[in-house]
């Protein structure tokens, strides 16, 4: 990856990154330079930028830059040609998993020219990290009431709601000559709201309105149902009105509380435009509302077609252009899609209603058996002048509610299509093993603590710590130990022959952990520290340990089975199995295929502490889950075994 030379930040003279950990592609250094000729011991203190680029070149010898603070939309700081012992400081590194604050400005994006950077390090210190929020969506398209639970890590959503279309009307008289204006129903309204705040794990009401039923003149058709999210005043697409004889009908309305999000909008459903009680037959159904305009009106045979939709809304239905049916049957209104704003529906000369924004178009009203239903979602149903042309008019198209979340997504049309939900994956990074063994014949006078550095890991890693301590001469086991900032997974002890204590815990690594962090175990004659580091593909929201099982064994592990049950968990999952035995070089893990196992022996045949063998293994399940069963066998007296798994989100 080619980059400009910034020697103090880890770039090499060959224009290749060595220490920044960028996940970018290619950067072409700019041809022009500014502010040159600073020589000798020149120093630059705090530099503020109100533009997009700061370019500093020709800094020689012991030149230094303490703070570089982009302001007013600055995206890039270029430091070119820094030589000798030059250094560049960055103000206020913060905890990983958040945006770094440079000076007083919180950056939304870090770029090298036009290339987005996700992480940047200065040596071992993370100086900027932008976590990528997991994107996803869910659509409710069957009429009814639902409860939606906000997923882990999701704190805001964007919502679109479309009301059901109104049902059309027909006259229950079988005369073939009558041309009464038994009109279609109007279209449902559409509303959208962006960045509505939610709490992960909390439930929110979702209501999807049904399309209205058709009906005869003597009974009447019915209105479409409202569709809404949370409450009717939060984001609601109103249902279309039912078809009526010789009446203009308004389209379904919409309601959205703009104060509950960052932006909002919508459109009313198309109405029904009826010109005469008899001469032009029934008007078609109204089109569903759009994202930034209204649906088209349904029209009768006075017009050549239904009205065009606007703002991505559906077109209205019109009269048949077949001379047999033109004053007797009208088409349903076009529906509207819920994947974001697209092209508006256009009125058709054959009487069909074209859908808007990818919504469903309706059939041309050309025969007695034809379907006059409104299009999905929210189109109004068509009408019939008499039952001679069929015993039903058109049903209204059903409503819908769709919820989306993720960075850079917003209605009406910004990344609103369905996106693949990229599951988190975990990759084994490295293992750290550290050991202390007391010396001399009287071990109880030679106990000590053991401190182990965390520098082997990387920022954002999930670290799993196994502490194993032995106090063979004491009358009780060591006390349980959990280091500050670590979360306990489980512990276990045994008294047979030697006194053992096992403690398991986990932590997500921070920049301070990597630069200067450590863990410490309390007094014991023998201490082992094993740390497994796993790097996630995305920022970790939380970790939950499950299924911790410990068995002190004491020579009774033959054919013992310990099962790690992951039923109901979501990937990724890390399975951990541990086995120790009072028999060096013999500890094994059986009954499961481990991705890797690590043997750790103690050679301490002195003062009552004998040779011991220990083994830890892990299994990564990043996409699919299966329950894991490990069968331990007897490899010597005084054995212990532990199993558990961690669900990572």
N, C-alpha and C positions, 0 to 999 in steps of 0.2 A: 504494500500500500504506500504510494508516494505521498509525502507530506513535506511541508517546508521545514527547514532546520530550526528547531528551538531546543538548543542543547541542554538547557537546564531542566527541561521537562521530560527528558528521556529520548528525544529524537536523535538519530545518528546522522553522520555526515552523508551517508548514502541515501538520504531521504526516506528512510524506512523507520516505522514506529518500533520502539523497543520496550516502552513501559506504560503507554497510555491505555492500552486495552480498548481502543476504539473498535466499534463494530461497523465501520463505514466501508466505503469503496475507494474511490480515487479522488485526490485533491490536487489541483494544478496551481502551483504558486503564482500569485499575481506578478505581472511584468513590472509594474511601477512600484517605486519605493518613496517613502516620505520620512522626514525628520532624521536625516543622516548626519554622520560626522561627529557623534558623541564619543570622545576618546578618553583614554587614561582612566581616572577614577570617577568618571561622571556617574551620577546616580539619578534615577527617576523615582519619585515618590508615588503618590496616588495619581493614577491617570483616569480621567472620566471621559466617556465618549457619548456624544449626543447623536451621532450618525450611525452608520451601519458598520464601519470598519475603522480600526486604528491600525496604522502600519508604522512600525518602528524598525529602522534598519541601521546597520553599521555600528552596533553597540560593541565596543571592544574592551579588552582587558577585564577590569573588575566592575564593570557596569552592572547595576541591579535594578530590578523593577519590583517594588514591594506589593502594591495592589493595583490591579487593573479592573475597573468597575464599569461594565457596559450599562448605559442608561438610555432611556427613550427609544427602545427598540433595537439597540445594538445587538447584532447576532454573532460577531466575529472579532476576535482580537488577533492580529497578525504580529508576531515578533520575529523579525527576519534577521538572519546574519548575526546571531548572538554568539560571541566567541569567548574563549578562555574560561574564566571562572564566573561568568555571568549567571545570575539567578533570577527567577521570576516567582514571586510569592502570590498566593491566592488567599483572599480574605475569607474568614469564617467558614471552613468546611463544616458541614452539618452531618447529622446521622444519616446513614444510607437509607434507601427506600423513600427518600424525599428529594425534592429539587434542591440543588445546592444554592446557597445564597452567596453571590459575589458582591461584596459591598452591601448595599441596601436593596439590590435588585434581585428578584427571584426569576430566573430564566425559565421560560416555557419550552425552549428548544436550544440546543447547542449545535452549531454547524461549523464545519470547515468548508468555506465557500458554500456550495449547494448541497453538501453531504451531511445528513443528520447523524449525530453522535449520541449514543445511548449512555455510555459510561466513559469517564476520563479519570485517570489516576496520575498523581505525581509520585513516582516511586510506589510505595505501598499504600499511600493515602488516597482515598477516593475523594476527588474534588468536585465531581458532578455526576449525578445519576438520575435519569428520568425513567421511572417505572412505567411500563406499558400496561394499561388497564385491559383486562380481559374483556373482549367484545362478545356480544351474543344477542339473541332476540327470541321472542316468543309471540305467537299469533293465536288469538282466540276467534274462531270463525263459525262456531256453532252457537246458536242462540241459547242463552242461559246465564246463570250467575256463578262466578268462579272466585277463588282466592289464590292470588299469586304471591309467592314468597320471594323476596329479593335475595339473589344468590350472594354467597360470601364474596366480599371485596367490591360489590356493586353499591355505590353510594348515590348515584343519580341515574335517571332514565329519561328517554324521550318516548312520547306516546302519541299514537294517532287513533281516533275513534270515528267510526262511520255508523250512522243510524240506519235502521232498516227502511226500505222503501214502502210507500203506501200501496194498498191493494186496489186493483181496478174494479169497475162496475159494469154490469150487463143488465139488459132488460129481459125479464122472464116472460116474454111473449114470442111465439114462434113465427111471426110474420117475416117474410123475406124482404119485404119492401120498406120496412121502417128504417129510418136513418137517425134515430134519436142520439143525442150527445151524452151517451153513458160513458163518462170519461175515465181515463186511467188515473192512478195515484201519483202523488208527487215523490220526488227523490229524497233520500235521507241526507242530512247535513254531515259535514266532516269537520273535525277539530283536531289540532295537534298542539303539543306542548313540549318544549325542550328543557332538559336539565332539572326535572322535578326531583327533589331530594328524597331518597329512600334510605332505610336502615337495613343493612344485611341481616337476614333472618326474620324480619318483620313481614307480615302479610298485608296485602292490599286488595280491595274489592275490584273485580272486573265484571262488568255487565255487558252482554252482547244482545242487541235488540233483534227481534225476529222481523221478517218481512210481513207486511199486512196481508190479510186474506182478501180475496176477491169476494164479491157478493152481488145479489140481484138488487134491482132498484127498490123493491119493497122492504128489503132487510138491510141493505147497505154493506159496503166493504169496510175494512178496518185500517187503522193507521199502523205504520211501522213502529217498532219499539226503539227507544233511546238506547244508545251504547255509551258507556262511560267508564272512566278509570278513577278509582279512589272514591270520589263523590260526584254527584251530578253538577256541582259547581267547580270542580277541578278541571276536567276535560270531558266534554260531552258532545257527541254527534246526535242531533235530534232525529226522531223518526219522521218519515214522510207522511203527509195527510192522505186520507182515503179518497178514491175517486167519487165524484158527485155528478148528478145530472145537471147539465147546462150551467156549470159553475167554474169560474177560474179558481184555481187552488194554489196556495202558497207552498213553497218547498219547505222541507225540514230545516230547522235552524241549527245553530251550534253555540256552545258556551265554552269559554276557556278563561281561567283565572291567570292572567299574565303575570301577576305578582308571585306566583308559585314556581316560575321558571325564568330562563334567560330570554326566551323568545316564544312566540305562539302565533297561531293563525288558523285559517280554515275557510270554508265556503258553505253557503246554504245549498240545499238541494234544489233541483229545477222544479218549477211549478207546472201548472197545466193551463194552457191558453185555449179556451173554448169560444169560438166565434158565433155560433148559432145553436139554438136548441134542436135543430133538425136538419138543416140543409147540408151540413158538412160532416155529419157523422161524429163518432167519438174521437176525442183527442187522446194522444198517446201518453205514456207515463213519463214523468220527469226524470232527468238524469241525476245521478248522485253528485253531491257537492265536491268541489275541488280543493286543492291545498292553498290556492291563492285566488280563487274565484268561484262562482256558482255553477251548478249544473245547468244544462240546457232545459228549457221548457218543453213539455210534451205538447204537440199541436195536432189539429184536425186537418181535414182535406182542403181547407181554405189555403193552407201552406203547402209548399212542395216537399217539405221535410220537417223533422223535429229541429229544434234550435240547437246550435253548437254549444258544447260546454266551454267553460273558461277556467283558467288556473289549474288545469289538470282534471277538471270534472267531466262527468259523462254527458253525452248528448241526449236530448230528449227523443222519445219515440214519436213517430208520425203515422199518418194514415197509409194504408196499403196503396201501392201504385198499380195494383191489378184492378181493372175496371169492374170486375165482379164484386170485389171486396172493399173498394176504396172509401165508400161511405158507411161501412159496417164494422170494420175491424181496425184497431190501431195497435202499434207495437209498444213493447215495454221500453223504459228508459235505460240508457247505458249505465253500468256500474262504475266504480272507481277502485283502483288498486291500492294496496296498503304498503307497497315497497318504496314509497316516496313519489314526489311529483314528476309526472311525465307529460306526454302530449295530451291535449284535451280531445274529447270525443267530438266527432263531426257529424252533423245531422245527415241522414241518408234518405235518398229519394224513394227507396223501397219501403220506408216506414220503420226500419230497424233503428235501434238506439246504439250507437257506437260507444264502447267503454272508454273512459279516460284514465291516464296513468297506469295502463295495463289492466284495467278492470274489464269485466266480461261484457261483450256486446250481446245484443238480443237478436232474436230471429225476425226475419221479415214477415209481416202478417199477410200471408198469401193463401191460406186455406182454412177450412173449418176446423181441422184438427191441429192447427198450428199452436205453438206455445207462445203466449203473450207475456210471460213472466218478466219482471225487471231483472237487470243484470246484477251480478255480484261485483262489488258490494254496494247496496243501497239504492239500486234503480227502482223506479216506480213501475207497477204493473200496468199493462195496456187495458183498453176497454172494448166493449162490443155493444152494438146497437140493439140486438135482440138475441134470444136463445136459439133462434133458427141457425145462427152461425156457431153454435156450440154452447154447451151448458155452463161454461166458465169463462171468466175474463182472466186477466193476469195477476199472479201473486207478486207482491213486492219482493225485491231482492233482499236477502238477509244482511244484517250489519256485521261489523267486525271491530276488534280492538287489537292493536299490535304494539308491543313494547320492545324497544331496542336500548342497548347500552354499549359503552365502550368509547375510547378516546377518539375524537375527530368525527363523531357521527351526530347528525342533527337533521330534523325535518325543516324544510320540506324535501330537500334532495341531496344532502351531504352524507355520502356513504350510508344511505338508508336501506340499500338492498341487503338481502341475507348475507351474512359473513360466516365463514367457517369458524367455529369456536376452537381456537388453538389451545389444546390442553397443555398444562404445565408438564414438563419433563424434567427428570433429575439425572445428572451424570456424576458418577463417582469422580472425585477430584484427587484426593490423596489421603494417606494414612500417616498419623504421627504415633510413634510408640516410645514410651519413656519408662524407665524402671529404676527403682532404688532397692538395694538389698543390704541390710545391716551386716556388719562384719564382726567377727569374734565369737567365742564360745557362748557368751552370755548375751543373747540378742536383746533381751529386755532392757539392757542398759545402753543400747545402741539404736534406739528408734529415732526416726526423723520424719520431717515432712518432705513432700516432693512437689516442686513447682515446674510446670511445663509450659513453654511458650505456645501461642496460637498462631504464630507467623506463617505456618505452612499453608493455612487456608487462604481463601479469597473473600473479599467483601461480598456479602449476600449469600455465602455458603450456609447450608444447614450442617452444623457440627453435632455429632453424636459422641458423647463421652462415656467411656467405661472405666470406672475406677475400681481396682481390685486391691484390697489390703489384707495383710495377714499379721496377726499378733499371737504367735504360737505359745508364748509364755504367760499370757494374761488370762485372767479368769473370765473375761467377757470379750465380746467382739468390739472392734472400733465403732465409734459413733457414726451414724449416717452423715454423709457429707454432700452438700450441694453448694457449688460456688455461686457467688453473687451474679445475677443476670442469667443464670441457667435455670431451666425448668426441669424438675425431677420427673423421670419416667417410672422408676421403681427401684427398690433396694432389696437385698437379701443377705441372710447370714447363715452360718452353720457352726456347730461346736465340736464336731467330730474330729479328733486328733489335733487339728489346727483350728485356729479361730479366724474365720474369713468374713469379709464384708465386701459386697458388690454394690455399687451405686451407678445408676444409669441416668443421664440427663442430656438435654439438648439446648442449642442456642443458635440464633442466626447471627453470623459474623458481621461486625461493624468495622469501620476503618481503624478505630482505636484498638480493637481486638488484634487486628493484623499488625499494626505498628508497634504496640507495646503490651498487648493483653496476655494473660496467662491464667492457668488454673492451678489450684493448690489443694493437695490432700493432707489430712491430719496425720498425727503420729501413728506409725506402724513399723514393724520390722521389715516387711516386704511390701512395696507399693508398685503397682503397674498402672500406667495411664495409656489408654488406647483411644485415639480420636479419629473418627471417620468423617471426612469432609465431602459433602455432596453439593454440586453447583446446580441451581435451578435455571430453567429457561426463562422464567419470569420472576418478578418480585414476589416473594412469599407473603401471603396475607396472614396465615396462621398455620400452626402445626398441632395435630392432636394425636397423642399416644393411645394405643389400644392394645388390649390382650396381653398385658404384662403377666407373665407366669414365671415363678422362680421355684426351683426344687433343690433343697440342700443335699439330697441324694444319700451321701455317706455310704457308698458302696452298693446302693440299691437301684441304680439306674438301668440295669439290664432290661431291655425291651420296653423301657418307659417311653411313652408317646406324649409330645406336647404339640398341640395344634394352634396355629395362629389363624383365627377366623376373621376374614375381611368382608364378610357378607354385608352389603349395604354401603360400604365405603366407596369413594370415588378415587380414581387414579390421580396422581401417582401415590404409590404406597412403597415404603421401605420396610422390608422384613429383616429383623435382626435375630440371629441365633447365637448363643454363647454356651461353651462347654469348658469346664475345668476339671482336672483330675490330678490325684496325688500320684502321678506316674509320668515323668517327663517324656516328651516326644510322642505321647500317645493320644492326646485329646483330639477327637474327631467329631464332625457334625454329620449325622446320617439322616436318611429318609427324605431329603429334599435336595434339589439341585441349586446350589448357591452360586451367585455370580462371581463371588470371590470369598475366600476364607484366609485368615491370617493366624499363623501359629505363633504363640508367645510362651517361651519356656522360662522357668526359674531354676537356676543351678545354685542351690543354697543348702547343701547337705551339711548342716552345722547347727548346733544349738537347738535341735528339735524341729527345725524347719527343713523339710525334705524337698527333693526335686519335685516340681509341679509342671504340668502342661496346661496351656489354655489356648482356646481357639475362638475367634469371632468371625462370623460370616454375614453377608448381606445379600438380599435378593431385591432387585428393583423391578417394580411393575408400573410402567409408565402409561400403558394404554388399556390393557385388560387386567382384570383381577382374578386370582384364584386363591382359594384357601390353601395354606401351606402347613404341612405336617412334618415334623422332625422327630425321628425315632432315635433316642440316645441308647447306647450300649455301655456295659460296665467295663471300664478300662483300668480299674484300680479303685482302691478305697478312697473315701472322702471326695466325692464328686459333687459338682453343682452344675445346674443347667438353667438357662433363662431364655425366654423368647418374648418378643413383642413386635408390633409394627407401628409405624408412624404414617398418618394420612397428612399429606401436604397440599395446601391450597394457595 
